[in-house]
Amino acid sequence: MNRYHCCATCVHFVADRKDGKMSYYCKRLGYETKTHYQFKCWTPKEKIRRLMKKDEGKGT
């Protein structure tokens, strides 16, 4: 895994405020999650892909 891999950086991650409380869920899997969770089905957002590519160039 890499340092960017977590639910909050996935294209399927949704944050929603209901009754003043934040809830997080995966729209692909259809269940509640947390921002720091990690699953193998992770698909990084475009911004994260760019950061990962930039890091590759630095040798990190």
N, C-alpha and C positions, 0 to 999 in steps of 0.2 A: 504494500500500500504506500501511498505518498502522503505528504503533509496536508494536502488539500482534500483528501477523501473524507467526506462526511455528508450526511443528508442535506445540510443547509447549502451545499454547493452543487447539488444535483438539479437537473432540469425538471424533475418530477416533484420537487419539494414545494409545498404550499404552506404559507403562514397566513393564518386567518384570526381576526379578533372577533370573539363572540361574547356578548355580555360583559365586555371590559376585560376579558381574559384571552390571552394568546393560545391558539392551538396550532399544532403542526402536523401535517400528514403527507403521505406519499400518494399522489394522484394516480400513479401507475399501479401500485400494490393495493391501494384503497384502505390503508389503515393509518392510525396515529403513529407518529414517530417523534424523535427529539432531534435537535439540531446537530448534536455530536455523534449520533448513531452512524454506523457504517454497514452497508450491505454490498454484496458482490454485483448487484444489478446497477450500480452507480453509473450515471451518465453525467459528466461534468458540464456545467453551464459554459457558454462560449467564453466569458470573461476568465473563468478558471482554466480553460484550455489554453488561452493565451499566456496566462501566468506560468502554467506548467511548461509550455514551449520556451518561454523566456528563461526559466530556470534551467532547462536542458542545455541551453547555449552557454550558461555560466559554469556548467560542470557540477552542479549541486545535486 
